[in-house]
């Protein structure tokens, strides 16, 4: 269609005028949006330079963070360690070390002992940590992630020679009168006890075993079923792993979402509120980078350095694979909410009631200030992002995924995990939302 030259010139002048009033960061983000749309279509993020102007001034700091490479939902912690995003936000010269506990209770113990100042925890352990004030005042300050159907923490397994079932609930009923196991005190334990009771199922034994021992016992047939978390579930499964067990349920049939929390010592927050906020900014960038499918081949390469003995295919499935029927676990693998919303608060209420009923905590009422995501919200505001940071939609294993790294694997992963920009451009403040 022909455009009137005067009108066109006026529009061009207006656009140039508007560009002069953008901050450098807003200009970079808007420019990135156009480039992403042109170069990688719906697979690109239009976030620009998140760290521009964000580095905290002041004296360098030194502290340890407890992260969870053993738990796929918390993998962005190892991404932050490996890619060192934190160096862009903390004062120049700061030093951060990382420990790798294999269960939430160990994370809490590290914070109590002042070995770690910040840690990553599951939904139940994260709340339990806030009740330890006679030993250490620990606060929940942000969210690691939240799968709407419990993909990451609610993986029910049965031994591989179990009968074929027509649904997840039928599979669960098969466990009545049988021997099962889970790591006690974990998010998996809370969910497993909840659904067994809800369905009226009574195992003959409910064992407290570590995830490694669970794998061995499923392989040898010493237990009939278990509940654990990814990547362990994917790694032992018949669908993507060694074939020792079958994944037959997530939280989907019961409407149970999972969640993970970022916890921090209150005295560390009081001494260093700006440092904690700067750290949370690095967590935001790590979560976004981790969810970008262009980075998934590298994510899996990094994961294999931290999670030993698991195949590339199993690790990918734990990141973005969908369980097929009859055990379908929902379309969304993970939501990076970063701050609390009503759905997570509802989950938290159920978790607290369960923990209080089992006398793990003294009351189902949180202590004052136990959850405080104010610094996380400030960090998001200053980085011009909003919740959810991203939703990661999964894909079926047969859709072309290959257990290889490199550009070909990256293209195949991208064909399975489809990220799409909800709004084609950033709004004037520079914020971009993406949905997978």
C-alpha positions in Angstrom: 0.0 0.0 0.0 1.3 3.5 -1.0 2.1 5.7 2.0 1.9 9.4 1.8 5.5 10.8 1.9 4.7 13.6 4.3 3.0 11.2 6.8 5.9 8.7 6.4 8.5 11.5 7.1 6.5 12.6 10.2 6.4 9.1 11.5 10.1 8.7 11.0 10.9 12.0 12.8 8.6 10.9 15.7 10.3 7.5 15.9 13.8 9.2 16.1 12.5 11.6 18.7 11.2 8.7 20.8 14.5 6.8 20.4 16.4 9.8 21.8 14.3 9.6 25.0 15.0 5.9 25.6 17.7 5.0 28.1 20.6 3.0 26.7 19.2 -0.2 28.2 15.7 0.4 26.8 17.2 1.0 23.4 19.3 -2.2 23.6 16.3 -4.3 24.7 14.0 -2.9 22.0 16.8 -3.4 19.4 17.3 -7.0 20.7 13.5 -7.6 20.3 13.7 -6.7 16.6 16.8 -8.7 16.0 15.4 -11.7 17.8 12.3 -11.6 15.7 14.2 -11.3 12.5 17.0 -13.8 13.2 15.5 -16.6 15.3 11.7 -16.0 14.9 9.8 -17.2 18.0 12.9 -18.9 19.5 14.6 -15.7 20.6 14.4 -13.8 23.9 14.1 -10.0 23.5 15.7 -9.2 26.9 18.7 -7.2 25.7 21.5 -6.7 28.2 19.9 -7.6 31.6 23.1 -6.7 33.5 23.7 -3.3 32.0 24.1 -0.8 34.8 23.3 -3.4 37.5 26.6 -4.1 39.1 26.6 -3.2 42.8 29.3 -0.8 43.9 31.2 -1.2 47.2 33.5 -3.5 48.9 33.8 -7.1 47.6 32.0 -9.8 49.5 32.6 -13.5 50.0 30.1 -16.3 50.8 28.9 -19.8 49.9 25.7 -20.8 48.2 24.2 -24.3 48.5 22.8 -25.3 45.1 21.2 -28.5 43.8 22.6 -30.1 40.6 20.8 -33.3 41.8 17.4 -31.7 41.2 16.5 -30.5 37.7 14.3 -27.6 38.8 17.3 -26.2 40.6 19.8 -26.6 37.7 20.0 -22.9 37.0 22.2 -22.8 40.2 24.9 -24.8 38.5 24.4 -22.6 35.5 25.1 -19.5 37.7 28.2 -21.3 39.0 29.5 -22.3 35.6 28.6 -19.1 33.7 29.4 -16.9 36.6 26.6 -14.5 36.0 27.0 -13.4 39.6 30.2 -11.5 38.8 28.1 -9.0 36.7 26.0 -8.1 39.7 28.0 -8.4 42.9 30.7 -5.8 43.8 33.9 -6.2 41.7 36.3 -8.6 43.3 33.7 -10.6 45.2 34.1 -14.4 45.6 31.3 -16.9 45.7 31.8 -20.6 46.4 29.3 -23.3 45.8 28.4 -26.5 47.6 26.2 -29.3 46.2 24.0 -30.9 48.9 21.8 -33.8 47.6 18.7 -33.1 49.7 16.9 -30.0 51.1 17.6 -30.9 54.8 21.3 -30.8 54.1 20.9 -27.3 52.6 19.2 -26.2 55.8 22.0 -27.7 57.9 24.6 -25.8 55.9 22.7 -22.5 56.6 22.4 -23.3 60.3 26.1 -24.0 60.5 26.9 -20.8 58.6 28.7 -22.8 55.9 26.2 -21.3 53.4 24.4 -18.0 53.5 22.0 -18.8 50.6 20.5 -22.1 49.5 18.1 -23.8 47.1 15.4 -26.0 48.7 12.2 -27.9 47.8 8.8 -26.8 48.9 8.7 -28.8 52.2 12.3 -28.4 53.2 12.2 -24.7 52.4 9.3 -24.2 54.8 10.8 -26.4 57.5 13.9 -24.3 57.4 12.0 -21.2 58.5 11.0 -22.9 61.7 14.6 -23.3 62.9 14.9 -19.9 64.6 16.2 -21.3 67.9 19.2 -22.4 65.8 19.3 -19.9 62.9 16.8 -17.4 61.5 16.3 -18.5 57.9 13.9 -16.8 55.5 12.4 -17.8 52.2 13.2 -15.0 49.8 12.4 -16.3 46.3 11.3 -19.2 44.2 13.4 -21.6 42.2 10.6 -22.7 40.0 7.2 -24.4 40.1 5.8 -27.1 37.9 2.0 -26.9 37.6 1.8 -30.7 37.6 4.7 -31.6 39.9 7.0 -32.8 37.1 10.2 -32.0 39.0 9.5 -33.3 42.5 6.6 -35.7 42.3 7.8 -38.6 40.2 6.1 -41.9 41.2 8.1 -45.0 40.0 7.2 -48.7 39.9 9.6 -51.5 39.1 9.9 -52.2 35.4 8.1 -55.6 35.5 5.0 -54.1 37.1 1.8 -54.7 35.2 0.7 -52.2 32.5 -1.8 -49.7 33.9 -4.5 -47.6 32.3 -3.9 -44.6 34.4 -1.7 -43.1 37.1 -4.3 -43.7 39.8 -4.5 -47.4 38.8 -0.7 -47.6 39.0 -0.8 -46.0 42.5 -3.4 -48.5 43.7 -1.0 -51.4 42.7 1.3 -50.2 45.4 -1.2 -51.2 48.1 0.4 -53.8 50.3 3.8 -53.4 48.7 7.2 -52.0 49.7 7.9 -48.3 48.7 10.5 -45.7 49.5 11.3 -42.0 49.3 13.8 -39.7 50.9 12.0 -38.7 54.1 11.5 -34.9 54.7 11.7 -34.1 51.0 9.1 -32.6 48.7 8.6 -36.1 47.2 7.9 -37.5 50.6 5.2 -34.9 51.4 3.5 -35.6 48.0 3.8 -39.4 48.2 2.3 -39.6 51.7 -0.5 -37.2 50.6 -1.6 -39.2 47.6 -1.3 -42.6 49.2 -3.5 -41.5 52.0 -5.9 -39.7 49.6 -6.3 -42.9 47.5 -6.6 -45.2 50.6 -3.4 -47.1 49.8 -1.4 -48.7 52.5 2.1 -50.0 51.6 3.5 -52.8 53.9 6.7 -50.7 54.2 7.4 -47.0 53.7 11.2 -46.7 53.7 13.4 -43.7 54.1 16.1 -44.2 51.4 18.4 -41.8 49.5 17.8 -41.4 45.8 20.9 -43.5 45.0 19.8 -46.4 47.2 16.3 -46.1 45.7 17.8 -46.6 42.2 19.7 -49.7 43.3 16.7 -51.2 45.0 14.4 -50.6 42.0 17.1 -52.2 39.8 17.3 -55.3 42.0 13.6 -55.5 42.8 14.0 -55.0 46.5 11.3 -52.3 46.5 8.1 -52.1 44.3 7.8 -48.4 44.0 9.2 -45.0 45.0 8.7 -41.3 44.7 11.6 -39.1 43.8 12.6 -36.1 41.8 14.2 -35.5 38.4 16.8 -36.1 37.0 16.7 -39.3 39.0 13.3 -40.3 37.8 14.2 -39.8 34.1 17.6 -41.5 34.6 16.2 -44.8 35.9 13.1 -44.8 33.6 12.3 -47.0 30.8 11.3 -44.0 28.6 14.6 -42.2 28.8 17.1 -43.8 31.1 18.5 -47.2 32.1 15.2 -49.0 32.2 15.2 -50.0 35.9 11.7 -48.5 36.6 8.7 -46.9 35.0 7.5 -43.4 35.7 3.7 -43.8 36.2 2.6 -40.6 37.9 3.3 -36.9 38.6 1.1 -34.5 40.5 -1.2 -34.0 37.5 -4.1 -36.4 38.4 -4.4 -34.7 41.8 -3.8 -31.1 40.7 -0.6 -30.9 42.8 2.1 -28.5 41.7 5.6 -28.5 43.1 7.8 -25.6 44.0 11.3 -24.8 45.2 12.5 -21.9 47.4 15.6 -19.8 47.7 16.4 -19.5 51.4 18.8 -17.1 53.1 20.1 -16.4 56.6 18.3 -13.4 58.1 21.5 -12.0 59.6 23.1 -12.1 56.2 20.2 -10.2 54.7 20.3 -7.6 57.5 24.1 -7.0 57.0 24.0 -7.1 53.2 20.5 -6.3 51.8 21.9 -4.9 48.5 24.3 -7.9 48.1 21.3 -10.3 48.5 19.4 -8.3 45.9 22.3 -8.3 43.6 22.6 -12.1 44.0 18.9 -12.5 43.2 19.5 -10.6 40.0 22.1 -13.1 39.0 19.6 -15.9 39.8 17.0 -14.2 37.4 19.5 -14.1 34.6 20.5 -17.7 35.3 16.9 -18.9 35.2 16.2 -17.1 31.9 19.4 -18.4 30.3 18.7 -21.9 31.5 15.2 -21.9 29.9 16.3 -20.5 26.5 16.2 -23.5 24.1 19.2 -22.1 22.2 21.2 -22.9 25.4 19.8 -26.4 26.1 22.7 -28.3 24.4 25.1 -26.4 26.6 22.9 -26.9 29.7 23.1 -30.6 29.2 26.9 -30.5 28.7 27.2 -28.5 31.9 24.8 -30.9 33.7 26.9 -33.9 32.8 29.8 -32.3 34.7 27.8 -32.0 37.9 25.4 -35.0 37.6 27.5 -38.1 37.0 26.4 -41.3 35.3 23.3 -40.0 33.6 22.8 -40.1 29.8 22.4 -37.0 27.7 18.9 -38.3 26.7 17.8 -38.8 30.3 19.1 -35.4 31.3 17.2 -33.7 28.5 14.0 -35.6 29.4 14.3 -34.3 32.9 14.6 -30.8 31.6 11.9 -30.7 29.0 10.4 -34.1 28.2 6.7 -34.9 28.5 5.3 -38.2 29.9 3.1 -39.9 27.4 -0.4 -41.3 28.0 -1.6 -43.0 30.1 0.6 -41.2 32.6 0.5 -37.7 30.9 1.9 -35.1 33.3 0.7 -31.9 31.6 2.2 -29.6 29.0 4.2 -27.2 31.1 7.4 -28.5 32.6 8.4 -25.6 34.7 7.3 -22.0 35.5 10.0 -19.6 36.7 7.8 -17.5 38.9 10.6 -16.2 41.1 8.0 -14.6 43.6 5.0 -16.0 45.3 1.5 -16.1 43.7 -1.8 -17.5 44.9 -1.1 -21.0 43.4 2.1 -21.3 45.3 0.5 -20.0 48.5 -2.2 -22.6 48.2 0.5 -25.3 47.8 2.3 -23.9 50.8 -0.9 -24.1 52.9 -1.2 -27.8 52.1 2.5 -28.4 52.8 2.3 -26.6 56.2 -0.8 -28.6 57.2 0.9 -31.9 56.3 4.1 -31.0 58.2 2.2 -29.9 61.3 0.0 -33.0 61.2 3.1 -35.1 61.1 4.7 -33.0 63.9 7.6 -32.0 61.7 6.9 -28.4 62.5 5.1 -27.1 65.6 2.3 -25.3 63.8 0.8 -24.8 60.4 1.1 -21.1 60.8 4.3 -19.5 59.5 6.4 -17.5 61.8 6.4 -13.7 61.2 8.5 -12.7 58.1 9.2 -16.4 57.3 8.5 -15.6 53.6 9.7 -12.3 52.3 10.1 -11.9 48.6 10.5 -8.1 48.7 14.1 -8.1 47.6 13.2 -10.5 44.8 10.5 -8.1 43.7 12.8 -5.2 43.8 15.4 -7.1 41.7 12.8 -7.9 39.1 11.6 -4.3 39.0 15.1 -3.0 38.5 15.8 -5.5 35.8 12.5 -4.7 34.1 11.1 -8.2 34.2 7.9 -9.7 35.6 6.5 -12.9 36.9 6.5 -15.5 35.4 10.0 -14.9 34.0 9.3 -17.8 31.6 7.1 -20.9 31.2 8.9 -23.9 29.8 6.7 -26.2 27.6 8.0 -29.7 27.1 7.9 -32.0 24.2 7.7 -35.8 23.5 11.0 -37.7 23.4 10.2 -38.9 19.9 9.9 -35.4 18.4 13.5 -35.4 17.1 15.6 -35.1 20.3 19.0 -36.6 20.0 21.5 -37.5 22.8 24.1 -35.4 21.1 25.6 -32.0 21.9 26.4 -29.2 19.5 24.5 -27.3 16.9 22.5 -30.2 15.5 21.3 -31.2 19.0 20.5 -27.6 19.7 18.3 -27.4 16.6 16.6 -30.7 17.6 16.0 -29.5 21.1 14.6 -26.2 19.8 12.2 -28.2 17.6 10.8 -29.8 20.7 10.9 -27.1 23.3 9.0 -24.2 21.6 9.4 -20.8 23.2 7.2 -18.1 21.9 7.1 -14.4 22.8 3.8 -13.4 24.2 4.2 -9.8 23.2 6.1 -9.1 20.0 7.9 -6.1 21.5 8.9 -4.8 24.9 6.8 -2.2 26.6 8.4 1.2 27.1 10.0 0.1 30.4 11.9 -2.5 28.6 10.1 -5.6 30.1 9.6 -8.7 27.9 7.6 -11.7 28.8 8.1 -15.0 27.1 6.1 -18.2 27.3 7.2 -21.7 26.4 
